[in-house]
Amino acid sequence: MTPPLLALALGSGLIAFATLGPWLLRRAAPALMRVPRLAIGVIAGGILVWLGTLLAMGPVLAWWGSGPVLLPGRAAEVCQRCLAAANPFGGGAGQTAIPAVLLLAAPAALALALAVGVTVQMVRRPQRSRAAARQVLRGAERRHLHGFDVHLVDSERRFAFTFPGRHGGIVLSTGTLASLDREELTAVLAHEHAHLRQRHHLISAVVTSFAALLRWVPVVRAAADALPHYLEIAADNAARRQAGTPALVSALIKLGERASPAAAPHAGASALHAAGPERVRQLVRPPAGLAGAAPATLIGASLLVLALASAAVHLPYASATLAGC
């Protein structure tokens, strides 16, 4: 395969996965619901693989021929030597109108801009979480209930949610405490504790930060929108193992829509909520058989191909750089 053909294959794969990815995610949902933690990994990893493939487009085109020289003599010589050392195709195939240095600089600039943007998002999110936690937990009572440390908020509204551990952890209202029996309360607390143990806040923060900058890409937008659903299913599975499905379903029905973010003023987007009715059917009648298996397999195969293709571009450059060209 020549550099132009590799670039064409990468570009086609990028466009196809970006546009067809949302449809595949919807069709694969029955299969992904059975393995929610794997689904979370596919969603988070898929965004990174797509981005890595996008950043590989410039470097692979830089292997194709030579364009106008923009750098001064010595710098141009070093650049050409590094390109030759990284090029697995053994030399250019023609003349290009775009200088090779721009083909390398554009992805580097994009990567830097994304890194800065994601860093800003990741810094702002904890700040918002701390501010929300201070408001919600003002006057809250620290309690140890059924083996879990919680903050008990004096409110008749029924809600249960979780801040990142360093910002307060599990938050429960007195209304929720009064409405649930022991088994139901244990199920809700186990669900919320699973968010902490499985680091769902960190996963959500990373994916949301990338999605904030890449929501113009359909598959990134769809993946970010689907992520909370799989985070809740993963936490549900942990609660089911500890307290049983009947107790969890009964608790969710009692909490109902009152467990939504609006029920807990100032909880903020960083809190993961124990929402109710949407998940009851999945708990009572989980998907069975091979429904969704084919699109889920196609998603995995597509990501594997994109990952291998982009690695075939990035690794030679990394190797040449580490070797000093």
Secondary structure as GFF3:
##gff-version 3
##sequence-region A 1 325
A	DSSP	alpha_helix	3	34	.	.	.	ID=ss1
A	DSSP	alpha_helix	36	62	.	.	.	ID=ss2
A	DSSP	alpha_helix	73	86	.	.	.	ID=ss3
A	DSSP	alpha_helix	100	136	.	.	.	ID=ss4
A	DSSP	beta_strand	141	145	.	.	.	ID=ss5
A	DSSP	beta_strand	148	153	.	.	.	ID=ss6
A	DSSP	beta_strand	160	162	.	.	.	ID=ss7
A	DSSP	three_ten_helix	165	167	.	.	.	ID=ss8
A	DSSP	beta_strand	170	173	.	.	.	ID=ss9
A	DSSP	alpha_helix	174	179	.	.	.	ID=ss10
A	DSSP	alpha_helix	182	197	.	.	.	ID=ss11
A	DSSP	alpha_helix	200	214	.	.	.	ID=ss12
A	DSSP	alpha_helix	218	243	.	.	.	ID=ss13
A	DSSP	alpha_helix	245	255	.	.	.	ID=ss14
A	DSSP	three_ten_helix	256	259	.	.	.	ID=ss15
A	DSSP	three_ten_helix	261	263	.	.	.	ID=ss16
A	DSSP	beta_strand	272	273	.	.	.	ID=ss17
A	DSSP	alpha_helix	277	284	.	.	.	ID=ss18
A	DSSP	alpha_helix	293	322	.	.	.	ID=ss19
###
